[in-house]
Amino acid sequence: MALSAVWLKSEVPADVRNRLRLPLTDEGIDLIAQTSDGKFWAVQAKFKSDPAKAPTYKELSTFSNLAFVHCKDIVLALLAHTSTRPVRKRKLLGNLTEIGLAEWLNTTEEDWALLHT
């Protein structure tokens, strides 16, 4: 899926913010992405100093709740994290996709080039 726009949460245009009902306060969403077909994704980055510790439901529940309960028109929650382990209790977090440390470490130069186009 191609993205047509990606904004830091603080830089989301007012019309998009209003459409999504995205609050101004920090509740866990770091980025908003818009796909080429007009759908919206909420993105959170989670740094784990110990890569053996998986992100937990408790750490992500506010993010998931904001994306899928409070906001509207967000179809995917994307979590980028630095753990070697998958999110615990992921099935309780809605339509969440994760990119963990293994995926980041296996990203080739060609993959990175695709991200920059």
N, C-alpha and C positions, 0 to 999 in steps of 0.2 A: 504494500500500500504506500503510495507516495504522499508526502506531506506538502501542503501548499503554504503553510505558515506555522511557525513555532514562536511563542512568546514567553518570556519570563512572566511569572504571575503578575508582577507589578507593572508590566508593560502591555497587558491585554487591553486592546481597544475597548472603549466604554460600551459600544454597541454589542460587542461579543460578550463582555462581562455581564451586561444586563440580560442578554439572551440566555446565558448559562446560569444566571443567578449566582455568580461567583462573588463571595464576600471579599471585602478589602483586607480583612484580617488574615493572618497566617494560620491556616488550619491544616497544612500538610501538602497542598498542591504547590509544586515548584514551577512547573511549566504547563502551558496549554498548547496543544498541537491541533491544527486543523488539517484534515485529509483533503486530497484533491477532489473528493466527491462531497465535501462540505460537512463531514462528521467531525466530532471533537473528541480528543483524548486528554485525560488528566495525567500528568507525569510527576512522579516523586523520585528523587535521588536519595539513597540511604547509605551513608558511610558506616561500615562496621570496622572498628579497629582490630577486632579479632575475626578474621575471615572464617573461622570454624563455627562462629555463632550465627545461626540463621535469623533473618528478620522474623518477627513474631506478629501474630494477630493483634496483640495489644499495641504494638508500635505502629501498625498500619490501619487500625480500625477507624481512626479519625479521618484519614485520607480517603478510605473507601466510602465511609459514610458521607463525607462531603461530596465526593464525585457522583455517587449513585442515589443518595437520598435527598440531600439539600439542593444540589445543583440539578439542572435539567439539560437534556441533550448531550450528555457525555456518554459515549458508547464503550469506552475502554479506559481502564486505569493501567498505566504502565509504570512499573517499578524497576529502576536501575539501581543495583546494589553491589556491594563489594564482598559478599559472602560466597563461600564455596558451597553452601547448603541452600536448598530451596526454602521458600517461605513456609513457616509452620501454619497449619490450618488455612491454607490458601483458599480452599473451597468456600470458606465463610466470608470471603472478601469480594464477592461478585466477579465481574468480568475483568480479572486482574491478570496481566501478563508480566512476567519478570525477566530481566536480563541480569544474570548474576556474574560473579567473577570469572567463572569458566568461559562464559561467552565472550567477555571482554578480552581475556587472555588469548582466545583463539581467533580474534578478529585479525584478518590479514590486511596488508597494505591496500589491496584491491577493495576490500570491504570498507575501509576508512575512506577511500576515494569516492565510493558510492555515496557515503554520508555527506560529503562536502559538495556534491553537485546540486 
